[in-house]
Amino acid sequence: MSAHTDRKTSILVYKSYGGFGDIMFTFPSMYMLKQKFDTVTFATQPRLVKLFKTHLDGILVIDETEANESNYDEVIELGNYPRFNNDLEKKPQIVYHTHKKVKQHSIEHYKDGIVSQFPDIVKTNDRFPYFEKRAAAENYYTVHPGAGFLLKAWPIEYYAELIELIYERFPEFSAKIIIGPNDPNPEPYFKNPNIKYELITGDIDQVAHEVSGAQFHIGNDAGMTHLAGAFNIPILTIYGPTGPGSWGAFSEKVELIWGKRGNCNLRCNYNVILACEHRACLNNVVPNDMLFLLLRLLKRMNITKTTVFYKNPKFEVEFEGNAMIFRSKDDEYLIEIKDDESFKFMKQNLSGTQLQTKGMPKQFKEVFLAMTDLELFEPIPELSSL
């Protein structure tokens, strides 16, 4: 059947349950509805109307408290993922046949629901309809240490330490820290009085303005991380009890740590998360781990490499005979160095955390390149190349 068969004029779409990120995961589905309907109207929370009106192209946005269903040919409720009934639904939610599909991203869940509801709509693989970025006059990054469900959040003292580590290596960067009404604040945990930061405590429109001009964003599995994804801002994020398979950020450049790997084998649900005392999936990821991934993210942003490299903090290094041994909890690499000049260079220039490659023997450069391919080192870039 053609995608234009039985074409109708208008549809009203509710998304009455779920966090801010969950709402944005429905946007690709709304664009699919345009195959069948001349007008697609999204009824949302009053505080989000201005933001979505500004950034959603071709979708009408209204205050859900003012919606008149009689003005539309169709009215649907998207519900939530995973599907369950709740008291906030405006109407019975559409039928989902794939809501238990293993590792299905939430975006695909809503797309499948639309196709189930309207079989003449063709499911597309179109990318997320990214919002327009803003060219900011300053170099800054945004940080959101909170989450709608705070048990998903990385420890606040770790955020403070990471911000300080970034300042030590990139003092030209300032941090804009998003603090919502119930979010933890890293400010009391700072030890360095010289770091440059600003607290962003305004409404969603102010937050979106700041995020839209950031060089990159750091956060938890939370709505502000997905807001950064909507602007296609490079993202560094940490997942703990909730995995990235279903709720992964959708920016084109993302580096993430899922803390459950190697730390916890429990399958989490709401009750398991509430009862968890040790939060190993979050507490065992230290700030140096995140800094290493940030350097990898900067490399993907085409930042110019320098002669200073940061050693992967997951690995300890030993010099034994004519070899270097890199050991982590999961891997071990033995790298033989066959000439004395190269061995001496590595021993003298590898400190606890960094390696200065200036003056590296030519015959060792290919070996060192292989070491970077093994993710044993990441370059610390020059900020001037941003």
N, C-alpha and C positions, 0 to 999 in steps of 0.2 A: 504494500500500500504506500502511496506517495506520502512524503512528509507534509504535503500541503492539502491532502484530502481532508474533507470535513473541517476546514479551517474556521476557527471561531475568532471573535473580536477581542475578548478580554478575559484575563484571569487574575484573581487575587490570591496571593501566596502568603500564608502565615508560617512563621517559625517560632512557636510559642514556648519552646523549652530548649535549654542548653546555654553554654557560655558564649562569650563574644567570638572566640575562635570557631566554635561550632556553627555559628550563624554564617561566618564567612566561607565555610566549607560548602555552603549551599549555592554559592553564586554561579559556579559553572552549570548547575542544574537549571537555574533561572534563565540563563542564556539559551539553554536548549529549548526551553518553553517557547522561545521566539519563533521556532520552526512552525508552531501551530497557532500561536496567538499574536494578533497585531499589537496588543498592549499587554505587557506583563507588569503587574503592580505588586510591590513587596510591602506588606504591613509590618512594621517593626516597632521596637520600643521608642518612646519619644526622644530619649537622649541620643539615639543613633540616627535619627532622621537626617539631620544636617550633613553628617559625615557621609552617609551612603548616597544622599542626593548629589553631593559634590563629586563622588568618585565612581559611581555606577553609571556606565554609559548605556543608554537605551532601556533602562529599567526605571519605572516610576517608583518612588518611595514615599510612603505616607505613614502617619502616626496610626498605630494599630487601634488606638482608642477612638479614632474618628472614622474607621472603615465602615462603609455601608455596603454590605454584601449584595444587596439587590441591584447594584450598579454593574455587576460582572456576570459574564456567561458561565464562568467556572470559579469555584473557591476551593482551595486545597490547604491542608495543614501538613507540613513536612515532618513534624514530630522531632525525633532525635535519633542519635546513634550511640550505643545500641538501642534498638527499639524497645520502649516500654511505655505504658500508658501513664499519664500524669494529669493532675487537676488543672494545669495551665492551658491545655489544648483548647483552641477556639472551635475546632471541629474534630471528628475522628481522623487520625492521621492516615495518610495514604498507605497502601499495602507494600511491604518490603519483603521480597522473596529471598534476599541475599544478606539479611542483617546478621547472620552468623558465619558469613564467609570468612575463612581464615586469612588474616593479614590484609583484609580489604581496607583501603583507606576510606575515611569518612566521605570524602568527595565522591568516590565511586558508589558508595552506598546510596547517596541522594540521587545520583544520576540513574541508578538502577530502579529506584522508586518511581522516578518520572517516567521511565520507559514502561514500567509495569502499569502505571496509571493511564498512559497515553501511548498505546503500541505503535501508532504511526509516527512518533517522534524517534529519530535516529540518534542513538548514543554516540557522542563525539569524543575525540581525544584532544580537543582544543585546550590549550594551556589556560591556567588561571587568568582571568581578566585583570591584569595588574593595574593598580592605581598609579597615577602619575607622580613620580618623584619630584623633590624640590632641590634646586641647587643652592646649598647653604654656603654662606661666606666664611664659615669657620670649620675646622676639623674637629669633629666630636663623634662620639658613639653614644647610643642609648643603652641603658640597663634597666631591666625590670626584675627585681628580686622576689616579687610576689607571685601569687596565683589565686584564682578563684577558690581553689581547694588547696590550702597551704601545705598539706601533707605531701604535695607534689614538688615543693620548693626546696632547692639546694640551701644549705645552712647560710644564714645571713652573714655570719662572720667570714665564711668562705668568699662571699661576694665582695666584702670589704677588702680582703687580702688580694683578690684578683684585680680589683680596681687599682690597688697600690702597685701590684706587679706590672700592670700595663703602664702606669705613670712612670715607673722606673726606666722602662725601655722606650717609651714614647711620650716624653713630657709635653710635646706639642698638642697631644690629644687632651680634650676635656671630656668628662663623663656627664651625661645628663641622665639622672637617676629618677625613674618613674615611680612615684609612691602614691598608690591609691589609698582609700580610707582605711583598709584593713591590712595593708602591705607592711612587711618588716622594713626597717630603715637601717642601712649599713653605717650611717653617719657616726653613731657612738662607738663603732668598732675600728674606725680609722686610727692608725698610729702615726702616719705621716701628715704633719700639718700643712704641707705645701701642695698636696694634690689638688688639681683643678676639677671641680664638680659643681653641679647645680641640681637642686631637687625640682622635679616637675610634678606639681600637685594639682594641676587644673583638670578640666573636664576632658572628655574623649576627643574633642576637636583640637584642644591645645596639644594633647599627647600625640595625636596623628600628625600635627604640624611638625613637631620635633622629630618624630620617627621618620617622617618622609624626607628629611634632609641629613640623616645620619650616615656615616661611613659604614657602620655595621651595628648590629644589635646583639645583646647578650641577654638571655632569659631562660625561664623554665618552660615546661609544656603549659603555656598559658595564653590568654587572649592577646596580650601585647606582643608576644612572639609571632603570633599569626597575623597581627596587624602589620608588623615589619615584613612578613612574608607577602602580604597583600601589596606592599609598595616595592616588592622585589629587592629589599635591602638584604645584603649578606648577613647571615645569622650564625651565631654560636649558641648552642642550646644544650641543655642537659635534661635527660629523661630518667625518671626513677621508676616508680611503680607502674606508670602508664608508658607503654612502649611507643616508639615512633612509627610502627607499622600502620596504625590506624589514624594517628593524630600527628604525623610528621609535618614539620613546616614546609611550605611549598615555594619558598624563594629558590631561585636558580642556583644560588651558592649557599650551601648549608654545611656546617661541620657540627657534629653532635657526639655526645657520649651517652650511651644507655648504661646506667650504673648497675643494672641487674646482672650484666654479664660478668661472670667470675666472682660475684659477690653474694648472689641470692638466687635460689632456684624455685622460690615460691611463686605460684600463679596468683596474681593479685586481683582481688575484686574490692568493692567498697568496704566490706567488713574486715577483710584482711588488712587493708591499708590502715583502717582505724585502730586495729589491735596491734599493729607493728610497733615495737619498742625501740629497735636498734636502727631502723632506716638505713641499712647497709648499702642499699642501692644509691643513696645520695651522700651519706657521710663518708664513704670510702673513695669518692672522687675528690681529689684535693685541688687547690687552685693552680698548682703547677701543671696538672694534667690539662686543665682548661686553657692555660696560657699556650701550651704546645699546640693545641688544636687551633687557637686563634692565629698563630703564626702560619699554620697550614691554610687557614681561610684567607689570610692576607696574600699568600702566594697565589691562590686561586683568583684573587682580585687583580692579578698581574702587577703586584708591587715589585719594584726592582730588588733583586737579591743583593746582599752585601757580603762582606768577608767574615761576618760573625754568625755562628750557628748555635742554636739552642738544642741541648741534648734531651731526647725524650725521657721525661722523669720516671717512666715506668721501668727503665733499664738501669741496672748497676753495671759498672765497667771494671774489669780486672785485666791487668797486663800479666801475661804468663808466657815465659819463653820468648818466642818471636811472634806472639799472637795477642790479639785483644778479644776478650770474651764479654759479650753483652748479654745480660740475663734479666729477664722479667718473670712475672708469675706464670706466664703462658709460653714464652719463647726463649730460645737461647741461640746466639749466633757466635761462632768462632771465626775470626777474621785473621788469617795469617798475613804478616807483613814481612816480606822477604828481604828488604834492604834496611840497613841500619839507619840511614838518614830519615826514612819515613817513620820508622819505629820511634826514633828519638823525637821527631817533630810531634807526633801524636802524644807522646808522654809529657812533653813540655808544654803543649798548647791546649790540652784538654783539661779544663778546670772542672769543678764539681757540676756546673750546669751549662757551660758554654765552651765553644771552640772557635778560636781565631784562626782563620784559614790563610791569612796573608803570609806569604813565604812558604806555603805548602809545596813540597817537592813535586815536580811535574809528573814523575812516575807514579805518584800516589793519587792523583786527582781522579782517575777513572775508578779506583777502588772507593774513594770517598763518595763519588756519585752513586755507586751501588749502595753505599750505606744510607744515603738519603732516600733512595728508592725503597729501602727496607724500613723507612720511617724512624730511623735512629736519630736523625737530626732534621731540624727545620731552620731555614734562614730567618734571621731577624732583619726585616726590611727597613729601608730608609723611608721615613714619613714623607719626605719631599717628593716622592714619586706618586703620591696619591693624586 
